[in-house]
Amino acid sequence: MYVTSIIRALIGSLPSFLAELGVPTARLRGRHLHDRFSSSSVSAVLLLSLLSLVIVGGILLGGITGIGTGTVSEPADLSSTPAVDADTSIQPAVLESTSQRPLGPDAHEEQSFRSVAFSQPNADTPDEDDVVVRLEDDHVVTAAVADRMPSDPYVETVDDGDHLIVDEESSYDYPVVQTKDGTVATVGDDGAPIARINNGTDLVVLSDSGSIADTIVVDRADGFVKTEDGRTNVTVDGTPIKYPNYKKTEIHPTIQNVTAVNEGETIEIAAAFEKREWGSGERDVTVRLLDSGSPQETVTRTIEIGDEERISEVLEYETKRGDHTADEIELTIDGNSDAEDVSIGAAGAAVVNLETRGTVEGDALEVTAELDRFGTVPEGKQDYPITLSINGTDVRTNVVTLAPDATTTETFTYEADRDDVPQVDVRVSSPTDSASTTVPVLSRLEHDHNIRTEVTDTTIGGLSEEFDVSAVFWYSGDLPGGETQFTANLTADGTVVDQQDITLSGSSAANATFTHELSESAPPIANATIETPADVTPVELDQETVITFDEITDPAARNGQLTATVTVENQGETPGTETLTIEPRNPYAVESDGTYTASAPLEPSESFTETVTFDVTEDAPPNLDLVASTTHASEMRTVQIRDNESRFEIENVSVDAGADGTNPVVTATIRNTGGAAGTQDATLTFDDESIATESVSLEPDEKRTLSGAVEPAETGTYSYGVTTDDDSVRDTTTVEPAADDSSGIVGSVQDTISLNGSRLPLLAASLLGVVLVGAVVVGYRTDSDDLQELQERMTGMTALQPAAQKLQQAARNARNLVSNGGSGSVVVQNGLPRTALIRVRVRSDEEILFLEDFELAEDEQRTLECLPDADQFEVGAGVDDIAAHEETFQRGTAEVGVVLQPDGITITAL
């Protein structure tokens, strides 16, 4: 602008300068300036022009080298500097975008567009007053308003190639388009000039009235600058103005989106094309696939480039078999390229989904694969091998036929085993695709443990009616495979009577009712259960059978009969037939097989009674166990077995004062300890005189008490006693005078023994008994651990049995004499389930102080006043079939207990 101002000043002072030289002047107006000059003044004008050029050159030289007061800066780079217009920028905005490509077959969704940034193509930036073409349309404008321009944007005259500028011209009131030498461009040869206005339109053609008549553009057909509406050439002195690069193109592609396809399908490439030169028309775009940068396939597509600065196109590329290896797609136009990732699935069968659930060892694992035929090559239906692999091992292959775009499912089964616990890796594959998952596998034990059962209801009918049990089943935890099946059984007393197949699905429970028909011939049900693979659940039942021995022959005789009456009662809630069996535990104790059986159907609370008689053998043991039993109950009684004869033994003899206080009364108790009934005469004596004789009949174990009064007796000592065929007992008593205010009977043989001559035979017998007992005791003391041996020796003297019985009684009397000075008692309790023959012995310092044999019934107790006043003593006891036992005690022990039990004898201080 500085130079331009100087030139304008020179031109403005030219008339006065010429006048000083004597050259005629006139008003200069535009293009008529040459008409005002005479031929004689041409030389002067040329001389003046040369002088002006010299002056301008000097100024320019001084300006460039910094001479003078001002400095001219280098022109700004318009490609990177905002334009002067406030509302216009040379660089377009940059669109931000993110490109994410889909993966896998059939991923056809559109992607986000890549960002596109266009740059200023021209390297030689024009001045603001230069007349140029711009890329955004066909208009010819000044560089000051052109947003983007081609690399060489200048329009020029056809003959000289002069560039045009816009500058002030003295002939006009506004800047006009002209050559740099000042020749004004006009519409046609002598039309209106091209003016610049500042309303944004820039270069226009004004009408005579000053309004805008037209604008100027470049004709894309031939490149000439013309008015837009009138299509009239713009010329300089008749020479047309043209844009010489009107056919030049330079297109830059930018790929914005690429669809993912399968082989045989069409890729759609969305691309933006930036025009960096002004030319237009059809252009070829090369599309090719790249495999790791190497070209794989190339096709050409044509696009139409118009007057737009940029265009967007969607190009298509049809894939074929084998294209799945490509990883990029590239566009090339005018030597400029852009590439983007591409995803092409191999044509084939895709495994798009696997459906399976956990399973249990021993059960089948089901795997369902969803298969999709992707790609269209080759055409028509195709067979594809689909393989199931478990833990990396192929276990099954199925062939599946698929048409293009077809979808199907294929189900595989695999039986899991113990080695598959706790999980397996499952893979289903085709030649071109695969899918994998992990499936849990439970052990059978763990699976069964999770099955739960609860009995919810029980209904019990009568005989020949139904027994119903309702139960609910469920699975605790996550059910493998979503479903399981198992068999549940109803058992009655260990026998399966009904079965139900149970199916559990998910978290739902299952209900089932079991039915069993009650039979008249079957016993009442005592125990019922619901059995599953997990456990056994009891069915609560109230069942009780009670067996009672109403009557029984006890004792019974060898070679005699044993009769028992037994009642069976159903005290439970279940009906049924009870079968009663009565039999001895020792089969040889009775004749024949010794077993009796009877049956009867019983409703709850009903009963039946049976009586049975057994013939007892000669070899029957002393104690016979008789057992009565049914299916659910048992009862036993122990019967004493004796010889088949009666035996009348004297249990007790005493003398008491009579009613008048003076006359004694002899009383005796006689018991039949034999095995048969019998009759004997029993005689009571006093002072060796019979005072009463009675015939006594007794059943086994029956007893009778006899008594006889004695005439008043004088003071003295008298004998008394009782005699049977099997036993005889004699004692003495002292009769005191009545004045002593006594009862007349002061004591018994335990208190004193009279030695008058009339009692010597009895005393001799007693002493003989004591001698015999002492001999046996001496033999016993050689083996102090066997109390039973003494009894065996005594009872073994069968030859002396009648006399021994009498001597035994005398021995008792002697022992009782010894015990009279004791200081404590022995309490004997029979805890055996039978009557027992017992021997109790007390000794001190190896001397026997007390020894007695006696019988105790079941649960019977007897107290013996026999403990001595000694520093230390031993108490021992023995039973016929239980090992003897003895314990030692110290002075001060007041009471000792002896308990007989089946597993032994217990002796302890009480």
SEDREN-344407 format. One record per residue (C-alpha): y, z, x; residue in three letters. Coordinates in steps of 0.25 Angstrom, whole numbers, plus 5000, padded with zeros to 4 digits. Example, Ala and Ser with C-alpha at 12.3 -4.5 7.8 and 13.67 -1.06 7.14 Angstrom:
<sites>
498250315049ala/499650295055ser/
</sites>
This chain:
<sites>
500050005000met/500950035012tyr/500849885017val/500949835003thr/502349905001ser/502849845014ile/502449705010ile/503049724997arg/504349775003ala/504349655012leu/504249555001ile/505349624993gly/506349615005ser/505949465007leu/507049394999pro/508149475005ser/507549445019phe/507449295016leu/508949305011ala/509349355024glu/508749235030leu/509449145021gly/508249105013val/508549084998pro/507749184989thr/507349194975ala/506649304966arg/505149294970leu/504149304958arg/502749304960gly/502049174963arg/503349094962his/503849144975leu/503449014983his/504248934973asp/505549004977arg/505448974992phe/505948844998ser/505248775008ser/506248805019ser/506048955017ser/504548955019val/504648975034ser/505549095032ala/504549155022val/503449135032leu/504249195043leu/504549315034leu/503149335030ser/502649335045leu/503749435047leu/503249525036ser/501849515041leu/502249565055val/503049675048ile/501849715039val/500849705051gly/501749795059gly/501849895048ile/500349895046leu/500049905061leu/500950025061gly/500350085049gly/498950065054ile/499250125068thr/500050245062gly/501450185065ile/502550225056gly/502750345047thr/501550315037gly/500050305039thr/499150215031val/497750275028ser/496450205027glu/496050165013pro/495150265005ala/493650235003asp/493650204988leu/492150214988ser/492250364990ser/493650394985thr/494050414970pro/494850304964ala/496350324961val/496050324946asp/495850464941ala/494850424931asp/494050344940thr/493150364952ser/492550264962ile/491250334963gln/490350344950pro/489850484947ala/488450524953val/487350554942leu/486550674946glu/485050654942ser/483650714945thr/482450614946ser/481150674943gln/479950584942arg/478750614932pro/477350634938leu/476050594933gly/475450484924pro/476250444912asp/477550514916ala/478450414910his/479650504906glu/481050464911glu/481650524924gln/483050564926ser/483950454932phe/484250464947arg/485750484951ser/486450354954val/487650354963ala/488450224965phe/489250204978ser/490450114981gln/489849984986pro/491049924993asn/491249965008ala/492649895009asp/493549985000thr/494649894994pro/496149944993asp/496549994979glu/497349864977asp/496249764980asp/495749684969val/494249704967val/493049694958val/492349824953arg/490849844950leu/491049914937glu/491449784930asp/492049644932asp/493449674933his/494349654945val/495249774949val/495849834960thr/495049924969ala/495850044964ala/495150044951val/493749994955ala/492750104954asp/491650024962arg/491749894969met/490849804976pro/490749804991ser/491749684991asp/492549694979pro/493749604982tyr/494149484973val/494749364981glu/495349224980thr/494349114981val/494949034992asp/495449135001asp/494649254998gly/495949344997asp/495749484991his/496649524980leu/497549644978ile/498449704968val/499849724973asp/501349724969glu/501949584967glu/503449574966ser/503249464956ser/502649564946tyr/502849704941asp/501449754944tyr/500349734955pro/499549614954val/498349554960val/498649464972gln/498149424985thr/498549504997lys/499549395001asp/500249424988gly/499749304979thr/499549354965val/498249324957ala/498449274943thr/497649234931val/497449084933gly/498349004942asp/499649054936asp/499249164927gly/499649314926ala/499449404938pro/498349514939ile/499049644937ala/498649784940arg/498849894930ile/498650044931asn/497950074918asn/496550064924gly/496349914920thr/496849874934asp/497049724936leu/497449654923val/498149524918val/499449554911leu/500049474900ser/501449434899asp/501749554890ser/501149644901gly/499849674893ser/498449664900ile/497949524897ala/496649524905asp/495849584917thr/495149514928ile/493749514931val/492749444940val/491849334933asp/490449374937arg/490049224935ala/490949174946asp/491649294953gly/493049244949phe/494149344945val/494549314930lys/495249374919thr/494249454911glu/494649394897asp/495249264900gly/494249234912arg/495349164920thr/495249164935asn/496249244943val/496849164954thr/497749174966val/498549054967asp/497548984959gly/496349034968thr/495349104960pro/495049254963ile/493549284964lys/492549404968tyr/491749334978pro/490549444977asn/490349424963tyr/488949394964lys/488649504975lys/487749614970thr/487249744976glu/486349834967ile/485849974970his/484750034962pro/484450174959thr/483150214952ile/483450324941gln/482050344935asn/480650294936val/479550314925thr/478150364929ala/477050274925val/475650244926asn/475050124932glu/475250004923gly/476450064916glu/477950024919thr/478850104927ile/480250104922glu/481350124933ile/482750164928ala/483750124939ala/485250114941ala/485849994948phe/487150004955glu/487949874957lys/488749884970arg/489149734970glu/489849664959trp/488849554957gly/487949554945ser/486749474939gly/485249494939glu/484649564951arg/483249594955asp/482749734957val/481449754965thr/480549864959val/479349914968arg/478450024969leu/478350104982leu/477050184987asp/477550274998ser/478750185001gly/477850055002ser/478149944991pro/476949934981gln/477449844971glu/478749764968thr/479349704956val/480749644953thr/481549674941arg/482949604938thr/484149674933ile/485549624928glu/486749674936ile/488049654927gly/489449704929asp/489049844928glu/489249934940glu/487849994938arg/486649964929ile/485350044925ser/484049974923glu/482650014920val/481649934928leu/480149924925glu/478949914934tyr/477549894929glu/476549974937thr/475149924939lys/473849984945arg/474050044958gly/475550074957asp/475250224956his/475350244971thr/476850204970ala/477750324972asp/479150254972glu/479850134965ile/480950054971glu/482049964966leu/482749864975thr/483949774971ile/484949704980asp/484249774992gly/484549914987asn/483350004983ser/483050134976asp/481650204975ala/481150314966glu/479750384964asp/478850334954val/477550394948ser/476450294944ile/475150354939gly/473850284942ala/473250214930ala/472050294925gly/471650414918ala/472550534919ala/472050674917val/473250734909val/472750864904asn/471550964906leu/471151054895glu/470151164898thr/469851314896arg/469151424904gly/467651434902thr/466551534906val/465451514916glu/464251444909gly/465151384898asp/465751234898ala/467151214904leu/467751104895glu/468851014902val/469650914893thr/470450814901ala/471550734894glu/471550594900leu/472650484899asp/472550344903arg/473850304911phe/474250174916gly/473850044910thr/473049984921val/472049934921pro/472149884906glu/471149934895gly/470250054895lys/469750114908gln/468650214911asp/469150334920tyr/468150434926pro/468650574923ile/468050684931thr/467950834929leu/467950924942ser/467751074943ile/468151144956asn/468251004963gly/466850954959thr/466750834949asp/465850884938val/465950774927arg/466550634926thr/466850564912asn/467250424910val/468450404901val/468950274895thr/470450264893leu/471350144889ala/472850144894pro/473650254889asp/472450314882ala/472250474882thr/470950544880thr/470250674884thr/468950704891glu/468150834891thr/467350884902phe/466351004902thr/465951094914tyr/464951214913glu/465551324921ala/464651414930asp/464851544937arg/465451474949asp/466551424941asp/467051564938val/468251604938pro/468851454937gln/468651314940val/469551194944asp/469451084934val/469950944937arg/469850814928val/470150684936ser/470250534934ser/470350434945pro/471850444944thr/472150584939asp/471650724938ser/471950864931ala/471550994936ser/471451144930thr/470851274933thr/469851334922val/469451484922pro/467951514921val/467451654916leu/466151714920ser/465151724909arg/465251884911leu/466751884909glu/466751794898his/465651874890asp/466352004893his/467551954886asn/466851934872ile/467152054863arg/466352094851thr/466652194840glu/465852234828val/466752234816thr/465752264804asp/464352304801thr/463652294787thr/462252344786ile/461352314773gly/460052364768gly/458652324771leu/458552174770ser/460052164770glu/461052114781glu/461652194793phe/462952124796asp/463852144809val/465252084810ser/465852064824ala/467052004830val/467051934844phe/468251904853trp/468551864868tyr/469351954876ser/470251874885gly/470551724887asp/469351644881leu/468851544892pro/468751404885gly/469451464873gly/468151484866glu/466751544869thr/465451554861gln/464351664862phe/463251724853thr/463351864847ala/462051934843asn/461852044833leu/460752134837thr/459952244829ala/459252344838asp/459152244849gly/458752114841thr/459752004839val/459851984824val/460951884823asp/461851794831gln/463151734830gln/463851624839asp/465251674842ile/466451584846thr/467651634851leu/468951554853ser/470151594860gly/470651734856ser/470051724842ser/468951824838ala/467651784831ala/466951864820asn/465451864817ala/464451934807thr/463051954811phe/461951974801thr/460552034802his/459652054790glu/459052194789leu/457552184788ser/456652294781glu/455652284792ser/456752314803ala/457152444808pro/458552494805pro/459552434815ile/460052544825ala/460752454835asn/461552324832ala/462452254842thr/463252124843ile/462952054856glu/463751954863thr/463751904878pro/464852004881ala/464252134876asp/463452204865val/464252264854thr/463552374846pro/463552374830val/463752514826glu/462552564817leu/462252704811asp/460752694813gln/459852824813glu/458352844811thr/457952994810val/456453034812ile/456053174807thr/454653244809phe/454553304795asp/453153374798glu/452253374810ile/450953444814thr/451353534825asp/450553584832pro/449453494830ala/447953504834ala/447153424843arg/446153344835asn/446953374823gly/448053304816gln/449553294818leu/450453254806thr/451853214806ala/452853174795thr/454053094800val/455253044792thr/456152924796val/457552914790glu/458552804792asn/459852874794gln/460652754799gly/461352644791glu/460452524794thr/459152504786pro/457852464791gly/456352494792thr/455952614801glu/454652614808thr/454152754811leu/453152774822thr/452452914824ile/451652934837glu/451253034847pro/451853014861arg/450453044866asn/449552934860pro/448253014864tyr/448753134856ala/448253074843val/447152984838glu/447252834837ser/448552764841asp/449452884836gly/450552794831thr/451052794816tyr/452052694811thr/452752684797ala/453952594793ser/454952604781ala/456252534778pro/457352624777leu/458752614772glu/459852704778pro/459452854774ser/458052814770glu/456852884776ser/455352884776phe/454252984780thr/452852964787glu/451753064790thr/450753034801val/449553114806thr/448953094820phe/447553144824asp/447853234837val/446853204848thr/446153304857glu/446953264869asp/448353284862ala/449253354872pro/449853494868pro/451153424864asn/451153294856leu/452453214854asp/452453144841leu/453553034840val/454152974827ala/454952844830ser/455652734823thr/456452614829thr/457652694831his/457252844831ala/456152934837ser/455753084835glu/454653164842met/453953294839arg/453053374849thr/451753424842val/450953534849gln/449453494850ile/448453604850arg/446953624849asp/446353604836asn/446053744833glu/446853864828ser/447253984838arg/447854104832phe/448754174843glu/449454304841ile/450954294844glu/451454434842asn/450854574839val/451754694836ser/451754834830val/452854874822asp/453155004814ala/452755004800gly/453655024788ala/453455174789asp/453855174804gly/452555234808thr/451355134805asn/451355014814pro/451154874809val/450454774818val/451054624817thr/450454504824ala/450854354823thr/449754254824ile/450054104827arg/449053984827asn/449253914840thr/448153824838gly/448153684834gly/447353704821ala/447453794809ala/446553914809gly/446254044802thr/445954174810gln/445854324807asp/446954404814ala/446754554816thr/447854664818leu/447454784825thr/448054924828phe/447355024837asp/446254934838asp/446054934823glu/446154814814ser/447354834805ile/447354694798ala/446554564799thr/447054434792glu/446454294792ser/447554204797val/447654054795ser/448653974803leu/449053834805glu/449453794820pro/450653864824asp/450653944812glu/450754104814lys/450554224805arg/451054364807thr/450054484803leu/450354634802ser/449554754800gly/449954894797ala/449355014804val/449055154799glu/449955264804pro/449555294818ala/449655414827glu/450555414839thr/449955334850gly/449655194856thr/448955094848tyr/448454954850ser/448754844841tyr/448554694840gly/448054564833val/446854474835thr/446454334831thr/445354244834asp/446154184846asp/447054304850asp/447254454851ser/448454534855val/448454684857arg/449554784860asp/449854934859thr/450855014853thr/451255164853thr/451455244840val/452455354842glu/452655474832pro/453555454821ala/454355574825ala/454955484836asp/455655404826asp/454955284831ser/454455164823ser/453055204828gly/452955094837ile/453655124850val/453255004858gly/452254904861ser/451354864873val/452654814880gln/453054954880asp/451855034884thr/450355024886ile/449455144882ser/448255164891leu/447355254881asn/445955224881gly/445955144868ser/446855034874arg/446055014887leu/445354884882pro/446654824878leu/447254864891leu/446154804899ala/446254674892ala/447754674894ser/447554704909leu/446454594910leu/447454494904gly/448554544914val/447554524926val/447254384921leu/448754344920val/448954404933gly/447854314939ala/448454194933val/449854234938val/449354254952val/448854114951gly/450154064945tyr/450954134956arg/450254044966thr/450953934960asp/452253994954ser/452853854951asp/451753824940asp/451953914928leu/451053824920gln/449853854929glu/449753994924leu/449653944910gln/448553844913glu/447753954921arg/447854044909met/447453944898thr/446353884907gly/445554004906met/444753954894thr/443554044896ala/444354164895leu/445254114884gln/444954224873pro/445154334883ala/446254274890ala/447054264877gln/446954414876lys/447254434890leu/448454344889gln/449054434878gln/448754554887ala/449554474898ala/450654454889arg/450754604886asn/450754634901ala/451854534904arg/452654594892asn/452454724899leu/453054674912val/454254604905ser/454654734897asn/455554784908gly/456354654910gly/457854634910ser/458054494903gly/457354384895ser/456854234897val/457254144886val/456354024884val/456753894877gln/455853784873asn/456553654875gly/455353564874leu/455053474862pro/453753554859arg/453153684859thr/452853734874ala/451953834880leu/452853914890ile/452554014901arg/453654104906val/453554194919arg/454454294925val/454154354939arg/454854424950ser/454454444964asp/453254354962glu/452754454951glu/452654394937ile/453454484927leu/453254394914phe/452354284910leu/452154234896glu/451654104890asp/452154064876phe/452453944867glu/453853894863leu/454053794852ala/455153684853glu/456553744855asp/455953884854glu/456554004862gln/455954134867arg/456454254874thr/455654334884leu/456154464889glu/455554454903cys/456554454914leu/456354564924pro/457254664930asp/457154604944ala/458054554956asp/457454414955gln/456454354945phe/455854214941glu/455754154928val/454754034926gly/454253954915ala/453153844912gly/452753754901val/451453684899asp/451953544903asp/453253574910ile/453353614925ala/453653764927ala/454953824932his/455453954937glu/456754014941glu/457254134948thr/458254234943phe/458954364948gln/459154504942arg/460154504931gly/459654374924thr/459554424910ala/459054294903glu/458254174908val/458154044900gly/456953954901val/457053814894val/455953714893leu/456353574893gln/455553444894pro/456053414908asp/455753554913gly/456053704912ile/457453774914thr/457553914918ile/458853984919thr/459654114918ala/460354124904leu/
</sites>
